[in-house]
Amino acid sequence: MTEVKICGLTTPETLEAALKGGAAYVGAVVFPKSPRHIEPEDAAQLFAAARGRAQIVAVVVDPDDALLDRIAIHLKPDFVQLHGAENSSRAAEVRRRTGAKIIKALPIREEADFVNVSEWTRAADILLFDAKPPKGADLPGGVGHSFDWSLMGNRPLPAKWFLAGGINPQNLGEALLVTRAPMVDVSSGVERAPGVKDISLIHDFLAAARRS
């Protein structure tokens, strides 16, 4: 089965659906502009149920040290996912400060957007390729847009990387066929409204991943 991360979970019911369905990673979005935002203290209570059952990921966007400290103290994630304009030296500091491994999201729209892959392959434990948002967008991801998946073809990539952006239960099979992605990340693709996860869509997505 392709490894799946269900991101932006905010309720016990949807978290349990992800865990029972076999999600290997579960994500807490700690970013106030996101409709999926959850404070680190609240995330710690919610994601306690995932400890030892899946890898816990804290998703942040250009976090300051104070926020990182709250995440490290309360949530204690396995991974911190950097979804902003962080550079590799900042990633090293995040790793040191939190004790967590690093996922780095790289926004993709065209060939030129892969320029930093080799640098981040060294600096991060896992890369995540997401659709680049439109100019002026408030959110760096989670908006349901995909990019041209054929850009991933015949490209030297690390063994572990996530495909993200606009993936849902209906198009997951095609996405995997085109990209051969070993891992996929979904958020808005299993929601019935922005920030509102749907248990049946989570079930359908994980079932589609098992068939892949």
Secondary structure, 3 states (H helix, E strand, C coil): CCEEEECCCCCHHHHHHHHHCCCCEEEEECCCCCCCECCHHHHHHHHHHHCCCCEEEEEECCCCHHHHHHHHHHHCCCEEEECCCCCHHHHHHHHHHHCCEEEEEEEECCHHHHCCHHHHHHHCCEEEEEECCCCCCCCCCCCCCCCCHHHHCCCCCCCCEEECCCCCCCCHHHHHHHHCCCEEEECHHHEEECCEECHHHHHHHHHHHHHC
